[in-house]
């Protein structure tokens, strides 16, 4: 019984440790692994949005644009021409996936601020969303509010 308990604790610990990173990859100049330490060094922002519970909350995190800027996803910050066919694929720990068009995070196209949050109302995200969740203020549905994010890939739409 003790061996089973120890094994279960080890599995949970390993899953928890690996869940603290997010792989940033795809059609980017500098793929990298977003660690907790690196995430905390990036500029933190807060947005207000109505959560799954129907109440307004303040979410704190890092702009998705800043995370992808570190990967050189938009060279010279010029989003035009063929670059407009790029999109972001966000993956969760349970293999759930959602797509965000690259222009949706670019200040030249929108005032909307999409973040990769780690806090809700000043507290760490709930266990079912932690350690990171995509927050898209103004969305009527929450299908793209990916919880427990493990990977963010920039891909190019093909015919």
C-alpha positions as CSV (number, residue, x, y, z in Angstrom):
1,X,0.0,0.0,0.0
2,X,2.8,2.4,0.9
3,X,4.5,1.7,-2.5
4,X,1.3,2.5,-4.4
5,X,0.9,5.7,-2.4
6,X,4.5,6.7,-3.1
7,X,4.1,5.9,-6.8
8,X,1.0,8.0,-7.0
9,X,2.7,11.0,-5.3
10,X,5.6,10.7,-7.7
11,X,3.3,10.7,-10.7
12,X,1.4,13.8,-9.4
13,X,4.7,15.6,-8.6
14,X,6.1,14.8,-12.1
15,X,2.9,16.0,-13.8
16,X,2.8,19.1,-11.7
17,X,6.5,20.0,-12.5
18,X,6.0,19.4,-16.3
19,X,2.8,21.4,-16.3
20,X,4.7,24.5,-15.2
21,X,6.2,24.9,-18.6
22,X,4.6,25.8,-22.0
23,X,6.3,24.8,-25.2
24,X,6.4,27.7,-27.7
25,X,7.0,26.3,-31.2
26,X,6.0,26.2,-34.9
27,X,6.6,28.8,-37.5
28,X,8.6,31.0,-35.2
29,X,12.2,32.3,-35.3
30,X,13.1,31.1,-31.8
31,X,11.2,28.2,-30.3
32,X,11.5,28.0,-26.6
33,X,10.1,26.5,-23.4
34,X,8.2,29.1,-21.3
35,X,9.2,28.3,-17.7
36,X,7.6,29.8,-14.6
37,X,10.8,31.9,-13.9
38,X,10.8,33.3,-17.4
39,X,7.0,33.9,-17.3
40,X,7.4,35.9,-14.1
41,X,10.1,38.1,-15.7
42,X,7.7,39.2,-18.6
43,X,5.5,42.2,-18.2
44,X,2.4,41.4,-16.2
45,X,-0.9,42.9,-17.3
46,X,-4.5,42.6,-15.9
47,X,-7.7,42.4,-17.8
48,X,-11.3,42.3,-16.7
49,X,-13.5,39.6,-18.2
50,X,-16.7,37.7,-17.3
51,X,-15.6,34.2,-16.2
52,X,-17.3,30.8,-16.6
53,X,-19.3,31.6,-13.4
54,X,-21.0,34.6,-15.1
55,X,-19.2,37.1,-12.8
56,X,-16.6,39.7,-13.7
57,X,-13.1,38.9,-12.6
58,X,-9.7,40.4,-12.9
59,X,-7.2,38.1,-14.6
60,X,-3.5,38.7,-14.4
61,X,-0.8,37.3,-16.8
62,X,1.3,38.0,-19.8
63,X,0.0,39.2,-23.2
64,X,0.0,36.4,-25.7
65,X,1.6,38.8,-28.1
66,X,4.6,39.3,-25.7
67,X,5.1,35.5,-25.3
68,X,5.1,35.1,-29.1
69,X,7.3,38.1,-29.6
70,X,10.0,36.3,-27.5
71,X,9.8,33.5,-30.1
72,X,10.1,36.0,-33.0
73,X,6.7,34.9,-34.3
74,X,6.2,38.1,-36.2
75,X,9.6,39.2,-37.7
76,X,10.1,43.0,-37.3
77,X,6.6,43.1,-35.9
78,X,5.2,43.4,-39.4
79,X,2.1,41.5,-39.9
80,X,1.0,41.7,-43.5
81,X,0.7,39.6,-46.7
82,X,1.4,35.9,-46.2
83,X,1.9,36.4,-42.5
84,X,-1.9,37.0,-42.2
85,X,-2.4,33.2,-42.9
86,X,-0.7,32.4,-39.6
87,X,-2.6,31.2,-36.6
88,X,-2.0,30.2,-33.0
89,X,-2.8,26.7,-31.9
90,X,-3.2,26.5,-28.1
91,X,-3.0,23.0,-26.5
92,X,-4.1,21.9,-23.0
93,X,-3.0,19.1,-20.7
94,X,-6.1,17.1,-21.7
95,X,-5.3,17.5,-25.4
96,X,-8.0,20.1,-25.9
97,X,-7.1,22.6,-28.6
98,X,-8.3,26.0,-29.8
99,X,-7.2,28.4,-32.6
100,X,-6.6,32.1,-32.4
101,X,-5.8,34.1,-35.6
102,X,-2.4,35.8,-35.3
103,X,-4.0,39.3,-36.1
104,X,-6.2,38.9,-33.0
105,X,-3.1,39.5,-30.8
106,X,-1.5,42.2,-32.8
107,X,-1.9,45.8,-31.7
108,X,-1.9,47.0,-35.4
109,X,-5.2,45.0,-35.9
110,X,-7.0,45.2,-32.6
111,X,-7.3,46.8,-29.2
112,X,-8.2,43.4,-27.7
113,X,-5.7,42.1,-25.2
114,X,-5.5,38.3,-25.0
115,X,-3.4,37.0,-22.1
116,X,-2.0,33.8,-20.8
117,X,-3.2,34.2,-17.2
118,X,-1.9,32.6,-14.0
119,X,-4.1,34.6,-11.6
120,X,-7.8,35.3,-11.1
121,X,-8.7,38.1,-8.7
122,X,-5.1,38.2,-7.4
123,X,-5.0,34.5,-6.5
124,X,-3.5,31.6,-8.4
125,X,-5.9,30.0,-10.9
126,X,-8.1,27.2,-9.7
127,X,-6.6,23.7,-10.0
128,X,-8.8,22.9,-13.0
129,X,-7.3,25.9,-14.9
130,X,-3.8,26.2,-13.5
131,X,-1.0,26.9,-14.1
132,X,-2.0,28.9,-17.2
133,X,-5.2,29.7,-18.9
134,X,-5.9,31.8,-22.1
135,X,-8.2,34.7,-21.3
136,X,-10.0,36.5,-24.2
137,X,-12.1,39.4,-22.9
138,X,-15.4,39.9,-24.6
139,X,-15.8,36.4,-25.9
140,X,-19.4,35.3,-25.7
141,X,-18.4,31.6,-25.4
142,X,-15.4,30.2,-23.5
143,X,-14.3,27.6,-26.0
144,X,-11.0,29.4,-26.7
145,X,-10.3,30.0,-23.0
146,X,-8.0,27.0,-22.9
147,X,-7.2,25.8,-19.4
148,X,-4.0,24.1,-18.3
149,X,-2.1,25.3,-21.3
150,X,0.9,23.1,-22.2
151,X,1.8,24.3,-25.7
152,X,1.4,27.2,-28.0
153,X,2.3,26.7,-31.7
154,X,2.3,29.3,-34.5
155,X,1.2,27.6,-37.7
156,X,0.4,28.6,-41.3
157,X,-2.9,27.9,-43.0
158,X,-2.5,25.9,-46.2
159,X,-4.9,25.4,-49.0
